[in-house]
Amino acid sequence: MFGGLGFLLDGNMAVGVSGDALMVRLPADDEGAAAEPGVRPFEVGGRSMKGWLLIDPPGQEKAKDLRRWVDRGTTFARTLPPK
């Protein structure tokens, strides 16, 4: 779908890797996450995908930052119905 590696929980993608960026699935209305350092929208064909963000290396280099993003993505994925 996006040309990277994805990790699923109950059939729902939580996080993935696209190039050197971490891709995280969050609620579409989580506007605060998009304002964090190293974060940019995930775009496909020039369109921003709501509920998905890319975290560039500066925003996920430290183990605690990477863990925080993975936790956010997995926490959200667990709220979705299994596929």
TIKOL-666384 format. One record per atom (N, C-alpha, C, O, CB): y negated, x, z. Coordinates in steps of 0.001 Angstrom, whole numbers, padded with zeros to 6 digits, always signed. Last residue first. Glycine has a CB too. Example, Ala and Ser with C-alpha at 12.3 -4.5 7.8 and 13.67 -1.06 7.14 Angstrom:
REM residues 2
+002250+012850+007080+001060+013670+007140-000030+012900+007870-001138+013409+008039+000598+014084+005725+005690+013190+007800+004500+012300+007800+003300+013200+007800+003319+014236+008465+004473+011308+009046
END
This chain:
REM residues 83
+006946-010072+012351+007229-010419+010942+008701-010243+010686+009166-010477+009571+006398-009544+009955+005494-011410+015380+006451-010543+014667+006668-011017+013235+006583-012210+012943+007799-010504+015411+001958-011965+015731+003330-012494+015693+004255-011548+014927+003842-010950+013933+003352-013898+015045-000021-009607+017628+000278-010332+016384+001716-010851+016415+002586-010252+017048+000060-009415+015143-000333-008020+019779-000846-009383+019906-000505-010239+018701-000676-011457+018736-002342-009359+020104+000557-005529+019034+001435-006328+019913+000934-007750+020112+001691-008608+020567+001568-005654+021266-001643-004530+017690-000468-004929+016902+000478-005787+017738+001132-006682+017203+000277-003685+016371-003323-003823+019864-003656-004939+018980-002436-005435+018200-002232-006643+018073-004757-004525+018011-001870-001677+020940-002192-002840+021783-002524-004040+020909-002064-005150+021175-003376-002525+022734-001860+000082+018794-000599-000527+019224-000829-001738+020110-000080-002713+020046+000254+000490+019960-004627+000741+018631-003922+000139+017499-002629-000548+017916-002332-001645+017444-003621+001192+016458-005089+001842+021178-005864+000674+020722-005143-000042+019581-005058-001270+019561-007280+001104+020267-003316+004015+021173-003161+002931+022149-003900+001677+021713-003387+000568+021866-003664+003375+023519-004491+005552+019155-003133+005030+018968-002884+003873+019939-002299+002859+019556-002075+006154+019177-006949+006154+020428-006921+005383+019183-005536+004775+018934-005428+003611+018547-007324+006274+017997-006028+007607+022672-006841+006393+022862-006814+005519+021601-006675+004299+021689-008305+006770+023219-004751+009785+021470-003972+008847+022272-004712+007528+022451-004106+006458+022391-003650+009455+023635-006981+011069+020322-005898+010571+019477-005098+009510+020222-004799+008453+019667-004977+011726+019031-008342+011732+022693-008964+010834+021712-007911+010229+020787-007938+009032+020500-010024+011588+020884-006549+013454+023952-006957+012227+024651-007602+011232+023690-007434+010023+023847-007932+012559+025792-006353+015570+022090-005183+014734+022381-005581+013430+023053-005000+012388+022749-004197+015490+023268-008971+015905+019736-008485+016083+021109-007356+015108+021371-007395+013960+020928-009627+015881+022140-009418+014833+017149-008883+016185+017328-008308+016412+018723-007265+017049+018867-009966+017204+017056-010604+012508+016366-009224+012422+016863-008593+013790+017085-007372+013900+017198-008375+011630+015893-013108+012844+015268-012931+011733+016209-011537+011633+016805-011291+010777+017655-013254+010454+015528-012831+014920+013413-013650+015119+014619-013463+014023+015682-013649+014279+016871-015108+015185+014228-011013+013672+011385-010584+014674+012367-011507+014874+013578-011000+014989+014694-010433+015967+011682-011798+010110+011252-011759+011453+010679-011445+012474+011771-011594+012176+012956-013103+011793+009984-010311+007174+011244-010869+008092+012218-010696+009498+011643-009579+010009+011560-010174+007942+013631-010838+004139+009681-010348+005503+009521-011073+006380+010532-012297+006328+010653-010562+006026+008056-009857+000775+010441-010815+001867+010479-010104+003183+010206-008910+003320+010469-011540+001913+011835-009560-002691+009914-008978-001362+009721-010088-000323+009727-011130-000510+009099-008169-001291+008397-010827-005100+009998-009760-004876+010955-009082-003522+010835-008136-003233+011567-008749-005933+010811-011444-005415+006535-011748-005836+007904-010544-005614+008803-009404-005896+008433-012174-007315+007938-011930-002980+004283-010854-003820+004808-011160-004156+006270-011134-003279+007134-009466-003105+004677-014317-002825+001750-014012-002506+003138-012972-003499+003656-013120-004710+003487-015300-002537+004015-013704-001884-001566-013892-002985-000617-013476-002535+000780-012414-001939+000962-013079-004237-001050-013055+000119-003292-014470-000110-003042-014763-001236-002072-015924-001522-001779-015150-000387-004313-010255+000149-003164-010922-000308-004382-012383-000624-004182-012913-001532-004822-010234-001511-004916-010482+000001+000191-009504-000036-000897-010231-000611-002108-010755-001724-002063-008216-000897-000518-011494+001641+003148-011837+000958+001905-010715+001080+000890-010086+002129+000754-013131+001519+001326-012196+001575+006465-011099+001820+005533-011397+000994+004297-011539-000226+004385-009691+001453+006158-015245+002924+007812-014420+001803+007353-013302+002279+006437-013451+003269+005721-015281+000768+006630-015058+005598+010251-015620+004991+009033-014723+003831+008612-013562+003768+009017-015749+006049+007873-015802+007811+012901-015158+006572+012443-015864+006060+011196-017091+006083+011096-015174+005489+013560-017080+009889+014162-015939+010208+013315-015235+009001+012731-014175+009144+012123-014966+011000+014082-018139+008066+017046-018196+009279+016210-016912+009506+015416-015807+009337+015931-018472+010497+017080-018334+004443+016721-017936+005654+017433-017952+006864+016485-017798+006709+015273-016531+005475+018058-018758+002095+015425-019942+002896+015718-019601+004211+016419-020497+005013+016684-020902+002098+016570-016390+000754+015286-016925+001306+014040-018122+002221+014279-018459+003036+013420-017323+000182+013102-016071-000272+017852-015235+000855+017418-015816+001525+016179-015736+002746+016043-013801+000382+017134-017769-002490+017953-018084-001297+018726-017313-000079+018253-017846+001031+018253-017802-001537+020179-016666-004622+016591-017733-003866+015933-018063-002576+016666-018592-001648+016054-018977-004716+015819-014114-006324+016227-014368-005189+017109-015392-004274+016452-015034-003273+015831-013054-004415+017424-013237-008342+014579-014554-008518+015209-014901-007389+016183-015897-007492+016900-014599-009848+015942-010675-007701+013796-011739-007646+012785-013129-007746+013399-014101-007282+012803-011553-008761+011772-008887-005594+016047-009410-006923+015718-010597-006803+014753-011424-005900+014890-009836-007676+017009-007392-002799+014258-008060-003393+015405-008491-004811+015054-008464-005191+013884-009275-002539+015844-005517-000117+013213-005716-001550+013055-006256-002112+014352-005662-001931+015416-004401-002261+012649-006405+003033+011908-006128+002215+013083-006428+000758+012782-007450+000431+012179-006949+002695+014290-005584+006088+010540-005938+004719+010221-005497+003849+011395-004346+003921+011827-005280+004252+008874-006838+009305+010616-005976+008352+011306-006478+006958+010964-007671+006680+011086-005965+008594+012861-007102+011572+007855-007668+010576+008767-006577+009721+009397-005539+009454+008792-008669+009684+008028-006275+013173+005854-006389+013795+007173-006979+012847+008211-007318+013266+009318-007240+015046+007083-004455+010736+004227-005080+012053+004072-005099+012748+005414-004056+012900+006050-006519+011935+003497-003787+008552+006568-004249+008521+005192-005045+009799+004956-006175+009930+005427-005111+007238+004897-001535+007177+008751-002207+008408+008361-002548+008284+006883-001696+007951+006059-001316+009675+008645-001721+004474+011152-001162+005193+010011-001952+006460+009759-002912+006769+010465-001153+004307+008755-000917+001796+013393-001665+002991+013013-000995+003622+011802+000157+003327+011483-001749+004006+014194+000312-000733+013093-000592-000447+014206-001515+000713+013878-002730+000631+014059+000201-000142+015473+001656-003293+011105+001178-001926+011185+000159-001797+012310-000733-002631+012463+000566-001485+009844+004371-005249+012132+002918-005187+011947+002451-003745+012078+002800-003055+013035+002185-006092+012974+007046-005241+012831+006695-005520+011448+005210-005501+011149+004821-005720+010002+007234-006825+011069+007074-004453+015496+007541-005802+015147+007097-006214+013745+006807-007384+013496+007029-006817+016168+004913-002061+014548+005483-002660+015748+005828-004097+015395+004945-004874+015031+004492-002581+016977+004773+000843+012404+004793-000589+012637+005384-000933+013999+006228-000213+014533+005574-001283+011544+002883+003269+010855+003763+002990+011986+003626+001530+012365+002527+001035+012615+003437+003905+013194+002663+004939+007662+002291+003891+008604+003334+003697+009686+004523+003929+009466+002071+002594+007875+001217+007285+005502+002310+007023+006419+001848+005987+007429+000767+006123+008001+002781+008325+007124-000203+006321+002311-000072+007169+003496+001147+006778+004296+002005+006031+003824-001323+007082+004369-001026+004525+000334-000699+005896-000014-000583+006839+001160-000838+008036+001023-001705+006412-000933-001293+001903+000843-002497+002704+000965-002239+004179+000689-003153+004997+000802-003087+002537+002339+001199+000818+000000+000000+000000+000000-001262+000861+000000-002198+000589-000752+000001-000931+001204
END
